[in-house]
Amino acid sequence: MKTKLIYLVSFLVTLSLLLSACQPTPAPAPTTAEPQSPPAGEAPQPDSGPPRGGTIVLIIPEEPTVLNRYLSDAAINWQVGDATATTGLTVVDENGEFQPMLAQELPTIENGGLSEDHTTVTWKLKPGLKWSDGQPLTSDDIKFTWEAISHPESGALLVSGFTSIESIETPDELTAIVQYAAPNVAYLSQFTFGLLPRHATGTPETMTAWEWNRKPVGAGPFVVTEWIAGDSIVMERNPYFFDEGKPYLDKLVFKVIPEPAAQTAMMAQGDAHVHLWPSETTPDYLKIAGEKAVLDIVPGIWNLAIDFNLSKPGDNDPTAASPHPILGDIRVRQAISHAIDYQTMVTDVVKETTLSTNPFAYGWYECDIPRKYDFDPESAKKLLEEAGWVVGADGIRVAKGALHANDGTRLSLELMGYTNFAPLQRAEEFIVENLKAVGIEARIQNVDFSIIFGSFSDGAPSKVGDFDMTFYDRGIDIEPSDEVRDRYHSESIASADNPYGNNDKRWVNPEVDAFIDQAENTFDQEERRQAYCKIGEMMVEELPELYIFLFVDGYGFSKKLNGYTVSTWGSMTWDVQNWYMTP
């Protein structure tokens, strides 16, 4: 799979370069805004180096709900938030390696930052750090971030690493000594999502209501100065950014443009400079916008899958003790897997994707696991017959002796995805036709990001268990431990007592729980990979999720914009401090 992805990306990038070379060179034009004077008290910038100043427009398909990444794992939130709120102690670079950001160095045994028993981590901040309001950024902010995230009423996600911290000592303003109850293999990613300023937020139990969530005092290169709901988010240069002389740009304007054709038209006209997730394939995009823009593509982490609800919808039981009347029978899930023509989907329907079978499809933990229930419509029909689903008058099956459904129940399921993403819509429509061919009715119901990625307290269907199938792309970071536990451990099923779990499938498998524990309790990377692959194998067998394909990550960039690096592991703004405009 990895080889196929590399070949695909190489071909697409080569094609992009060739087509770009054939486009006429646009006439020089002035930058979109005059450079601003340095803020009061800031030293004048040197004349050498990249040009300073300018405003760029970044197209996003939907408005983020919050910029506090600890409150939401929706990708749109951190695509924007990385420019302002989520600068942390470390960052993952384009090579998939951790680098110090606010920290002076990565703690290791060799430099004394990591204890021999792996339970004590000492972080050293860079000297002179300030928040965007000019207040000092100190080790106490590291301590407060832990206190806030681990608070049981904070509403924070992915808290497992934080709750395993026993204490944080701050002997001076630059030093934070983190004591874990047990070795934490994910210690380098502990504070990657950013630090929270004690002086500018609020109490931990009120985190979901913080004004900071939408207008953060941050350590990133830019500061939110205006947010017009449904229209735009404006950010201006942070005068206290720690990397001297950066950012080069004056201002970022994130424009909410839901319609894919309108997005590409803006790039073609030169009215925007960065385009998140273009819907067109490379040749089509360059044909439309190639005079003004290029398309950069890298291997992505966005893995498209169907999540099956194993529990009866709407019964207020967070477990699968009462099975889903249709999907609670594994034979139906196997039949759905057999019904989908995966190869045609990636070749002719969605394109610029590669097949995947499990969540561990890239990175150091990649697992090459064959699909057990591959495209075979006749086997799908046979399984459905065996499961007590017979063909009805209109071709859609009905229950007759089914395991969990009353006789006469129609084999009809809702497929819920998110709006404003054409490739996902095409994939849904193709799956609907595939399922209809074997007698399964699937009804597409696409909703906003805020709903499909909503919380238990918001009543999001996936969290409260009131759904049949969800269909969206999800990714796992370079350090997967927290996300794997959060999505697949039986203790991570959301409920009134545990509102922040993300095991939406309601998958309960003691062996999976044991392999998750094993992967978290060793620093041997190969041993961890093998544990994850065991989970992947059980997933392919039991089908709580059905993985379809892996997207490549595409971004449109104006030919006037320079200095960016597209990364598999980063958002579109992960290195925005390095961007600059040229005529």
C-alpha positions, -999 to 999 in steps of 0.1 A, spaced: 0 0 0 28 24 9 45 18 -25 13 24 -43 8 57 -25 44 68 -32 39 60 -70 6 79 -70 19 110 -54 51 110 -75 30 108 -107 6 136 -95 33 159 -84 52 154 -117 20 160 -137 14 192 -117 48 205 -124 45 197 -161 11 213 -165 22 244 -145 52 248 -168 29 250 -197 8 279 -183 16 315 -192 35 334 -166 12 360 -150 22 396 -151 38 410 -120 12 425 -96 15 444 -63 11 425 -30 -25 425 -17 -17 449 11 8 475 20 33 464 47 24 476 81 47 494 105 61 473 133 41 474 165 51 500 191 82 489 209 92 463 182 126 468 166 127 475 129 132 445 107 163 440 87 162 447 49 176 413 40 156 381 38 121 375 25 99 405 18 76 415 47 40 426 45 9 416 26 -25 401 32 -34 366 20 -69 350 17 -73 314 27 -104 294 15 -120 271 40 -152 251 32 -168 256 66 -165 277 96 -146 262 126 -165 259 158 -136 266 181 -98 272 179 -91 253 211 -80 220 197 -85 203 231 -122 207 227 -127 193 192 -109 169 168 -126 183 137 -99 189 111 -113 223 101 -107 237 136 -70 230 136 -65 240 100 -73 275 112 -62 272 148 -26 263 140 -20 299 129 -28 312 163 -38 290 192 -21 256 189 16 264 191 29 240 216 61 227 232 68 205 201 58 203 165 59 174 140 78 184 109 73 174 72 95 143 78 73 130 106 98 139 133 93 159 165 110 192 167 111 217 197 88 247 193 83 266 226 107 241 242 145 245 241 150 209 232 133 175 231 137 158 265 158 126 263 177 103 286 209 116 271 202 152 279 187 145 313 152 155 302 138 120 305 144 98 336 158 63 332 125 48 342 107 70 316 83 84 343 97 119 348 100 144 319 117 178 324 107 205 299 128 236 294 111 266 278 129 290 255 138 322 274 118 354 269 86 338 256 55 360 257 18 355 250 2 375 222 -10 401 248 26 406 259 24 387 292 52 363 300 47 327 290 61 305 318 63 270 331 31 277 352 12 278 319 24 242 312 11 233 347 -22 251 341 -27 233 307 -25 200 326 -48 212 353 -74 223 328 -73 194 304 -74 167 331 -103 184 350 -132 160 348 -156 188 339 -135 206 314 -150 190 283 -116 183 269 -109 154 245 -80 130 244 -73 134 281 -58 100 288 -22 112 287 -30 142 309 -49 121 336 -18 99 338 2 128 351 6 127 389 22 162 393 40 190 376 66 210 395 78 244 384 110 252 402 115 283 379 98 301 351 115 281 324 113 246 339 84 222 342 90 187 357 62 163 347 58 132 369 38 103 353 22 74 372 37 51 345 59 55 315 42 76 288 53 66 253 35 98 239 53 123 261 67 142 232 32 149 218 18 157 252 17 195 246 17 196 208 -19 210 207 -7 242 224 -5 257 259 -33 275 277 -25 308 294 -37 308 330 -42 346 330 -63 348 299 -87 318 299 -109 309 329 -115 281 353 -110 245 340 -147 236 346 -159 264 324 -135 256 295 -163 250 269 -176 286 276 -142 304 274 -141 334 252 -105 322 245 -118 293 224 -127 317 196 -104 346 203 -73 331 219 -44 348 235 -18 324 220 18 318 212 14 314 175 24 337 147 -10 354 143 -38 368 165 -75 368 158 -87 403 154 -122 398 138 -146 369 134 -177 374 113 -199 343 117 -204 324 85 -181 347 65 -145 352 76 -119 351 104 -92 378 103 -58 374 119 -29 399 122 7 395 130 16 386 166 42 412 176 54 389 204 60 358 183 91 340 196 108 335 162 124 369 156 115 386 124 85 363 117 58 360 105 65 378 73 29 384 64 8 412 79 -26 395 78 -45 363 71 -82 363 61 -99 329 62 -129 331 39 -158 306 44 -167 295 9 -189 263 9 -193 258 -29 -163 240 -45 -167 257 -79 -167 291 -62 -135 282 -43 -116 273 -75 -129 303 -93 -115 325 -65 -81 309 -70 -84 312 -108 -91 349 -105 -63 356 -80 -88 366 -53 -74 340 -29 -40 326 -22 -45 293 -3 -72 267 -11 -79 240 15 -88 206 -1 -97 214 -37 -124 190 -51 -109 187 -86 -82 163 -96 -49 177 -105 -53 181 -142 -88 196 -138 -76 220 -111 -47 232 -132 -68 236 -162 -91 260 -143 -66 278 -120 -32 270 -133 -24 305 -145 -27 318 -110 -21 288 -87 -3 255 -82 -16 223 -66 6 207 -40 -1 171 -31 14 149 -3 4 115 11 -25 122 35 -36 108 68 -72 111 59 -87 76 59 -123 73 47 -144 47 66 -179 37 74 -185 35 112 -213 9 120 -234 15 151 -234 -18 169 -260 -7 194 -297 -1 191 -303 36 182 -321 57 207 -323 32 236 -302 54 259 -279 24 265 -243 34 257 -232 -3 252 -242 -28 225 -261 -49 250 -291 -42 229 -278 -48 193 -286 -26 163 -316 -43 147 -298 -45 113 -261 -39 119 -259 -60 151 -257 -91 129 -221 -93 116 -233 -110 84 -250 -78 73 -218 -59 79 -199 -85 59 -225 -82 31 -220 -45 30 -183 -50 27 -187 -75 -1 -211 -51 -20 -187 -22 -25 -166 -21 -57 -135 -5 -41 -112 -6 -71 -137 12 -94 -143 38 -67 -106 48 -65 -100 45 -102 -130 62 -117 -152 78 -90 -130 97 -65 -95 93 -79 -62 105 -63 -68 80 -35 -54 47 -26 -72 17 -10 -71 11 27 -84 -16 50 -76 -4 85 -67 27 105 -30 20 105 -24 27 69 7 50 70 36 61 93 59 39 114 29 18 126 17 9 90 0 -25 88 -5 -42 55 -37 -62 61 -57 -76 32 -95 -70 31 -113 -101 42 -147 -93 26 -137 -78 -7 -160 -69 -36 -182 -99 -43 -219 -91 -48 -230 -127 -50 -214 -135 -16 -232 -104 -3 -266 -116 -14 -259 -151 0 -250 -137 34 -281 -115 35 -303 -145 26 -287 -165 54 -292 -136 78 -330 -136 72 -333 -107 47 -353 -116 17 -359 -95 -15 -390 -73 -13 -413 -62 -41 -392 -32 -50 -359 -50 -48 -350 -38 -12 -348 -66 13 -371 -71 43 -366 -91 74 -379 -127 75 -364 -145 105 -336 -119 110 -315 -121 141 -325 -88 157 -352 -72 135 -389 -79 134 -403 -96 103 -412 -70 77 -385 -46 87 -371 -29 57 -333 -32 51 -329 6 51 -300 24 67 -290 61 69 -255 70 57 -244 102 75 -215 122 62 -206 159 62 -214 187 38 -195 207 12 -169 181 1 -176 168 -34 -153 137 -33 -171 124 -2 -204 130 -18 -194 111 -50 -182 82 -28 -215 81 -9 -235 81 -41 -214 52 -55 -218 32 -23 -256 38 -24 -257 22 -59 -235 -7 -48 -257 -15 -18 -289 -12 -38 -276 -38 -62 -277 -64 -34 -310 -52 -19 -298 -27 8 -313 8 8 -289 35 20 -302 71 25 -276 98 24 -279 124 52 -250 149 52 -247 174 81 -224 202 92 -190 195 107 -203 207 140 -229 180 141 -210 149 128 -180 159 150 -201 172 179 -201 162 215 -222 141 237 -234 171 256 -245 186 223 -265 155 215 -244 147 184 -260 115 169 -227 96 168 -220 103 204 -254 95 218 -257 64 196 -287 76 175 -274 67 140 -269 38 116 -237 45 97 -214 75 97 -191 81 67 -161 105 70 -124 106 68 -103 105 100 -66 105 107 -42 93 133 -12 114 142 25 103 142 20 94 179 -12 73 178 -17 62 214 -43 86 227 -64 85 196 -63 47 194 -75 44 230 -101 71 225 -116 54 195 -114 17 202 -111 10 239 -143 -3 255 -139 23 283 -141 51 256 -178 47 247 -195 80 253 -222 81 280 -235 105 306 -208 93 330 -181 94 303 -192 121 278 -159 125 261 -153 91 246 -151 85 209 -158 48 205 -189 57 185 -191 21 172 -197 8 207 -172 -19 199 -164 -40 230 -135 -64 226 -113 -74 256 -85 -85 233 -85 -50 216 -83 -34 251 -54 -56 260 -35 -47 228 -41 -10 234 -27 -14 269 3 -33 255 11 -6 229 11 20 256 34 2 280 65 -3 258 90 21 242 98 -7 216 84 8 184 82 -26 166 64 -42 195 39 -13 195 34 -16 157 26 -53 161 0 -46 188 -17 -20 165 -16 -45 136 -34 -71 158 -61 -45 164 -63 -38 127 -67 -75 120 -96 -78 144 -112 -48 129 -110 -63 94 -126 -95 109 -153 -80 131 -161 -49 110 -170 -22 136 -156 1 109 -151 -5 72 -122 13 57 -125 24 21 -96 45 9 -69 70 19 -70 105 5 -39 123 -7 -38 158 8 -42 186 -17 -37 223 -13 -40 251 -39 -14 279 -35 -11 312 -54 20 315 -75 27 347 -55 29 329 -22 63 314 -12 80 298 18 53 271 26 60 234 31 32 210 26 33 182 52 15 149 57 15 155 94 6 192 95 -24 215 88 -24 240 59 -11 267 84 14 246 103 43 267 90 25 299 82 52 320 99 75 312 70 52 324 42 58 355 22 45 372 -9 63 382 -40 50 403 -70 
